[in-house]
Amino acid sequence: MDLLALARNYAAVKASLPSHVTLVAVSKTRTVEEIRALYDLGHRDFGENYPQELKEKQPALPGDIRWHFIGHLQRNKVKYILPFVHLVHGVDSEGLLDELQKRASALGRTVDLLLQVHIAQEETKHGFSPQELESLLTRWEKISSSHLRIRGLMGMASLTEDHERIRTEMEGLSGLFRKIRTQGPFASEAFSILSMGMSSDADIALGAGSTHVRIGTALFGARRG
């Protein structure tokens, strides 16, 4: 790992982001040493995709790291990350909400999470459809829990070179986010996170109003695994 290159990359990425936008450094498949190097540069928000990998890394790194789980989370893997995770980005089903509620209640902690919306024209992506999300929101008061705090929405645009398509998908999610903020059922001051954008499309995401971008390659170089 080239520490000078990492420092240059980090400075460049930070300089490209507005001050109100949170940079989530995607550290999946990266070593503890690489994460520590970015931590030593002052960074605290890291994103992981695999529960078992995160479970193994977390004890070996400083306790003030804010761990974001950004991958597809299976219900039987919730137990690995819930004791310490800062924000779960990809809650994509009511079944997962139920499992998070059960585990959070048992731990006696309140867990912050984002509802993932399926915006891409790809079947491999996960998330609620806008219609499913609307149905969930109309029933939220009956199923909500003091152990879960919905902080916003997350989405992944299509993997394509068509920037207009990406922009359309992201602006659609941004519009849905703003609608929920103004119409409920969540308090607007708490419902404040819109997580979208990666190394390849962060500029489009920022233009569409993203508050959290998930950047790996532009920081660490070409991804492994």
C-alpha positions in Angstrom: 0.0 0.0 0.0 1.4 3.4 -1.1 0.7 5.7 1.9 1.5 8.8 -0.1 -0.9 7.8 -2.8 -3.6 7.2 -0.2 -3.0 10.6 1.3 -3.2 12.3 -2.1 -6.3 10.4 -3.0 -8.0 11.2 0.3 -7.2 14.9 0.0 -8.5 15.0 -3.6 -11.7 13.2 -2.7 -12.4 15.4 0.3 -11.7 18.5 -1.7 -14.3 17.4 -4.2 -17.1 17.1 -1.7 -19.2 19.8 -0.1 -18.7 20.2 3.6 -22.1 18.8 4.5 -21.6 15.5 2.6 -20.4 12.5 4.5 -17.7 10.4 2.8 -18.1 6.7 3.5 -14.8 5.1 2.7 -15.6 1.7 1.2 -13.1 -0.6 2.9 -14.5 -4.1 1.9 -11.6 -6.5 1.2 -9.1 -3.9 2.5 -6.8 -4.8 5.2 -6.8 -3.6 8.8 -3.5 -1.8 8.0 -5.1 0.1 5.1 -8.1 1.1 7.1 -5.8 2.2 10.0 -3.8 4.3 7.5 -6.9 6.2 6.4 -8.0 6.5 10.0 -4.6 8.1 10.9 -5.3 10.7 8.2 -8.4 11.7 10.2 -11.2 9.7 8.6 -13.8 7.9 10.7 -16.6 6.7 8.4 -16.0 3.3 6.8 -18.3 1.1 4.8 -18.3 -2.7 4.7 -20.3 -5.1 2.5 -19.7 -8.5 4.2 -20.9 -9.1 7.8 -18.3 -11.8 8.7 -15.5 -9.6 7.4 -16.7 -6.6 9.4 -17.1 -8.7 12.5 -13.5 -9.7 12.3 -12.1 -6.2 11.5 -14.1 -4.3 14.1 -12.2 -5.5 17.2 -8.8 -4.8 15.6 -9.5 -1.2 14.9 -10.2 2.0 17.0 -13.6 2.1 18.8 -14.5 5.6 17.5 -14.8 4.4 13.9 -18.3 4.8 12.5 -19.1 1.6 10.7 -21.6 1.8 7.9 -23.0 -1.5 6.5 -23.6 -0.9 2.8 -24.1 -4.3 1.4 -27.0 -6.7 1.1 -27.7 -7.9 4.6 -29.2 -11.3 5.1 -31.4 -11.8 8.2 -29.2 -14.6 9.6 -26.1 -12.2 9.5 -27.7 -9.3 11.4 -26.3 -10.7 14.7 -22.7 -10.2 13.6 -22.9 -6.4 13.1 -25.7 -5.1 15.2 -23.9 -4.6 18.5 -21.7 -1.9 17.0 -22.8 -0.8 13.5 -23.4 3.0 13.2 -25.7 3.0 10.2 -27.3 0.2 8.1 -27.6 1.5 4.6 -29.4 -1.2 2.7 -32.6 -2.3 4.5 -34.5 -3.8 1.6 -37.4 -5.8 3.1 -39.9 -5.9 5.9 -38.5 -9.2 7.0 -35.1 -7.6 7.5 -36.8 -4.8 9.5 -38.4 -7.4 11.7 -35.0 -9.1 12.4 -33.3 -5.7 13.1 -36.0 -4.8 15.5 -35.7 -8.1 17.3 -32.0 -8.0 17.6 -31.9 -4.3 18.6 -34.5 -4.9 21.3 -32.5 -7.7 22.7 -29.4 -5.5 22.8 -31.2 -2.6 24.3 -30.0 -0.2 21.6 -31.5 2.0 19.0 -30.2 1.3 15.5 -30.1 3.9 12.7 -30.9 2.6 9.2 -31.8 3.6 5.7 -34.5 2.1 3.5 -33.1 0.9 0.2 -35.1 1.8 -2.9 -34.7 -0.1 -6.1 -34.0 2.6 -8.7 -31.8 0.7 -11.2 -32.9 -1.0 -14.4 -31.2 -4.1 -13.2 -32.8 -7.1 -11.5 -29.6 -7.9 -9.5 -30.1 -4.7 -7.4 -32.1 -5.0 -4.1 -34.6 -2.6 -2.5 -38.2 -1.6 -2.1 -40.0 -0.5 -5.2 -41.5 3.0 -4.8 -44.9 1.3 -4.4 -43.7 -1.1 -1.7 -42.1 1.8 0.1 -45.3 3.8 0.0 -47.2 0.9 1.4 -44.7 0.5 4.2 -44.9 4.1 5.1 -48.7 4.1 5.4 -48.4 1.3 7.9 -45.3 2.6 9.7 -47.0 3.8 12.9 -48.3 0.2 13.5 -45.0 -1.5 12.9 -42.5 1.1 14.2 -40.3 0.5 17.2 -38.3 2.7 19.5 -35.3 0.4 18.7 -35.3 1.4 15.0 -34.7 4.9 13.7 -35.3 5.4 10.0 -32.8 8.1 8.9 -33.4 8.3 5.2 -33.1 6.5 1.9 -30.4 4.6 0.0 -30.2 3.7 -3.7 -27.8 2.3 -6.3 -28.1 3.5 -9.9 -27.7 1.3 -12.9 -24.1 0.2 -13.8 -23.9 2.0 -17.1 -22.0 4.6 -19.0 -25.2 6.4 -19.7 -24.9 9.4 -17.4 -28.4 10.7 -18.2 -29.9 7.4 -17.1 -28.0 7.5 -13.9 -29.0 11.1 -13.3 -32.7 10.3 -14.0 -32.6 7.4 -11.5 -30.9 9.5 -8.8 -33.1 12.5 -9.2 -36.1 10.2 -8.9 -34.8 8.9 -5.6 -34.1 12.4 -4.5 -37.6 13.5 -5.3 -39.0 10.6 -3.3 -36.7 11.5 -0.4 -37.9 15.1 -0.4 -41.6 14.0 -0.6 -41.2 11.8 2.5 -39.4 14.6 4.4 -42.3 16.9 3.8 -45.2 14.4 4.1 -44.0 12.0 6.8 -44.3 9.7 8.6 -40.9 10.5 10.0 -39.7 13.7 11.7 -38.0 15.7 9.0 -35.0 16.6 11.2 -34.3 12.9 11.8 -35.0 11.8 8.2 -32.0 13.6 6.7 -29.8 11.1 4.9 -29.8 10.3 1.2 -27.1 7.8 0.5 -26.2 7.4 -3.2 -23.1 7.7 -5.4 -19.9 5.8 -5.7 -16.5 6.5 -7.2 -17.9 6.3 -10.8 -21.0 8.5 -10.3 -20.4 10.6 -7.2 -20.5 13.8 -9.1 -24.0 13.0 -10.5 -25.2 11.9 -7.0 -24.0 15.2 -5.5 -25.9 17.1 -8.1 -29.0 15.1 -7.2 -28.7 16.0 -3.5 -26.9 13.0 -2.0 -25.7 13.5 1.6 -23.6 10.4 1.8 -21.3 9.0 -0.9 -19.7 5.6 -0.8 -16.2 5.8 -2.2 -13.6 3.0 -2.5 -11.7 2.9 -5.7 -10.9 6.7 -5.8 -9.3 6.3 -2.3 -7.7 2.9 -2.2 -7.2 2.2 -5.9 -8.6 -0.7 -7.9 -10.7 -2.9 -5.7 -9.8 -6.5 -4.7 -12.4 -9.2 -4.4 
